[in-house]
Amino acid sequence: MDIIKSIEHEQLKNKIPELKVGNTVKVHVRIKEGNKERIQVFEGIIIKVQGGGVNQTFTVRKTSYGVGVEKTFLIHSPLVEKVELVRVGKARRARLFYLRDRVGKAAKTKEMVGARIEDKEIIVKEDIIDEPVVKEVKEEVVETPTTEEVVETPVTETTETKADNKAE
């Protein structure tokens, strides 16, 4: 495996939401302000999905106080906490840039009739569970010397001891 691919593989999230153009979503984004951290929700219509791998992005558009706001999010960013599906939209093209010119209800997509709102997730990489490797340990039988054996040697009588025994 390339070095670059292995580094990119580490940065990928395990599961990503299934994003389709035209869907209305809530994106939960982690925001840092000073040393405080909070989660802000950005709700809007997905108007574009582009790229692949680590660089895959999606753009969400909403109208806030009469002003159109678009934000582009990296799917694999650690700042994107989660993406919730609100409604399934019907889109017949890959980019919905024509919504920029529309105002009010015309800026929405039609809802798919009978579509279920399910947060489907795509598994990008599977968790690799490392099973413990059992190493076989060979037991070696080492013979340790036991108590020393006492060898009795036959005692030969000397001539002096024989003479002492006869005198008695």
C-alpha positions as CSV (number, residue, x, y, z in Angstrom):
1,M,0.0,0.0,0.0
2,D,1.2,3.5,-0.8
3,I,2.3,5.7,2.1
4,I,-0.3,8.3,1.1
5,K,-3.1,5.8,0.8
6,S,-2.3,4.4,4.2
7,I,-2.3,7.8,5.8
8,E,-5.6,8.7,4.1
9,H,-7.1,5.4,5.2
10,E,-6.4,6.3,8.9
11,Q,-8.2,9.6,8.5
12,L,-11.4,8.0,7.1
13,K,-14.5,7.6,9.3
14,N,-15.7,4.0,9.7
15,K,-19.3,4.9,8.7
16,I,-20.6,7.8,6.7
17,P,-24.2,8.8,6.0
18,E,-25.7,8.1,2.6
19,L,-26.0,11.6,1.0
20,K,-28.1,12.3,-2.0
21,V,-28.7,15.6,-3.8
22,G,-32.1,17.1,-3.0
23,N,-32.4,15.6,0.5
24,T,-33.0,18.0,3.4
25,V,-30.5,17.3,6.2
26,K,-29.4,18.5,9.6
27,V,-25.6,18.7,9.9
28,H,-24.3,18.7,13.5
29,V,-21.1,20.7,13.5
30,R,-18.6,21.0,16.4
31,I,-17.6,24.7,16.8
32,K,-14.8,26.0,19.0
33,E,-15.2,29.5,20.5
34,G,-12.1,30.3,22.7
35,N,-11.7,27.3,25.0
36,K,-15.4,26.4,24.8
37,E,-16.8,23.8,22.4
38,R,-20.4,23.4,21.3
39,I,-22.4,21.7,18.6
40,Q,-24.4,23.8,16.1
41,V,-27.0,22.4,13.8
42,F,-27.1,23.6,10.1
43,E,-30.3,22.5,8.3
44,G,-30.8,22.8,4.6
45,I,-31.0,21.1,1.2
46,I,-28.0,19.2,-0.3
47,I,-27.3,21.0,-3.6
48,K,-24.0,19.2,-4.5
49,V,-21.9,16.2,-3.6
50,Q,-18.4,16.0,-5.0
51,G,-15.0,14.3,-4.7
52,G,-14.2,11.0,-3.2
53,G,-12.2,9.4,-0.4
54,V,-10.9,11.8,2.2
55,N,-11.7,14.8,0.0
56,Q,-15.4,14.1,-0.4
57,T,-17.5,17.1,0.3
58,F,-21.2,18.1,0.2
59,T,-22.8,21.5,0.1
60,V,-25.9,22.4,2.0
61,R,-28.0,25.5,1.3
62,K,-30.6,27.2,3.5
63,T,-32.3,30.6,3.6
64,S,-31.8,32.5,6.8
65,Y,-33.6,35.8,7.4
66,G,-34.1,36.2,3.6
67,V,-30.5,35.6,2.8
68,G,-29.3,32.4,1.1
69,V,-26.5,30.7,3.0
70,E,-24.4,27.8,1.7
71,K,-21.8,25.8,3.6
72,T,-19.5,23.1,2.3
73,F,-18.6,20.3,4.7
74,L,-16.0,17.5,4.5
75,I,-17.7,14.2,5.1
76,H,-14.7,12.7,6.9
77,S,-14.0,15.8,9.0
78,P,-13.8,15.3,12.7
79,L,-15.8,18.5,13.1
80,V,-18.9,17.0,11.5
81,E,-20.4,15.2,14.4
82,K,-23.4,13.6,12.5
83,V,-25.7,14.1,9.6
84,E,-29.5,13.5,10.1
85,L,-31.9,13.0,7.2
86,V,-35.0,15.2,7.6
87,R,-36.8,14.6,4.3
88,V,-36.1,12.7,1.1
89,G,-36.1,15.1,-1.9
90,K,-36.7,14.3,-5.6
91,A,-33.9,15.5,-7.8
92,R,-33.3,14.7,-11.4
93,R,-29.9,16.3,-11.7
94,A,-26.6,16.1,-9.9
95,R,-26.3,19.8,-9.0
96,L,-29.2,21.9,-7.8
97,F,-27.7,25.4,-8.5
98,Y,-31.0,26.6,-9.9
99,L,-32.3,26.8,-6.4
100,R,-30.1,29.9,-5.8
101,D,-32.4,31.9,-8.1
102,R,-35.6,30.7,-6.3
103,V,-37.3,32.2,-3.3
104,G,-39.8,30.8,-0.8
105,K,-41.5,27.5,-1.5
106,A,-40.0,27.4,-5.0
107,A,-36.6,27.0,-3.4
108,K,-37.5,23.6,-2.0
109,T,-37.4,20.2,-3.8
110,K,-40.4,18.0,-4.1
111,E,-40.6,15.2,-1.6
112,M,-40.4,11.6,-2.7
113,V,-43.8,10.1,-2.2
114,G,-43.7,7.0,0.1
115,A,-40.0,7.4,0.8
116,R,-38.9,6.3,4.3
117,I,-36.7,8.6,6.3
118,E,-33.9,6.2,7.3
119,D,-30.4,7.2,8.3
120,K,-28.6,4.7,6.1
121,E,-24.9,4.6,6.6
122,I,-22.2,3.3,4.3
123,I,-19.4,1.3,5.8
124,V,-16.2,2.8,4.4
125,K,-13.7,0.7,6.4
126,E,-14.3,-2.1,8.7
127,D,-12.9,-2.4,12.2
128,I,-10.1,-4.8,12.2
129,I,-10.3,-6.8,15.4
130,D,-6.9,-8.1,16.4
131,E,-7.3,-11.5,17.8
132,P,-4.7,-12.4,20.4
133,V,-2.0,-14.5,18.9
134,V,-1.4,-17.6,21.0
135,K,2.2,-18.6,20.9
136,E,2.9,-22.2,21.7
137,V,5.6,-22.6,24.3
138,K,7.5,-25.8,24.2
139,E,8.3,-27.1,27.6
140,E,11.8,-28.5,27.7
141,V,12.4,-31.3,30.1
142,V,15.6,-30.7,31.9
143,E,17.0,-33.5,33.9
144,T,18.3,-32.1,37.2
145,P,20.6,-34.3,39.2
146,T,18.9,-35.7,42.2
147,T,20.5,-36.6,45.4
148,E,24.0,-38.0,45.0
149,E,24.1,-41.7,45.1
150,V,26.4,-43.1,47.7
151,V,28.4,-45.9,46.4
152,E,29.6,-48.3,48.9
153,T,33.0,-49.6,48.3
154,P,34.0,-52.9,49.7
155,V,36.2,-52.5,52.7
156,T,39.3,-54.6,52.6
157,E,40.8,-55.5,55.8
158,T,44.4,-54.6,56.2
159,T,46.9,-56.9,57.9
160,E,46.9,-54.7,61.0
161,T,43.1,-54.9,61.4
162,K,43.3,-58.7,60.9
163,A,45.9,-59.1,63.6
164,D,43.8,-57.0,66.0
165,N,40.7,-59.1,65.3
166,K,42.7,-62.4,66.1
167,A,44.1,-61.1,69.3
168,E,40.7,-60.5,70.6
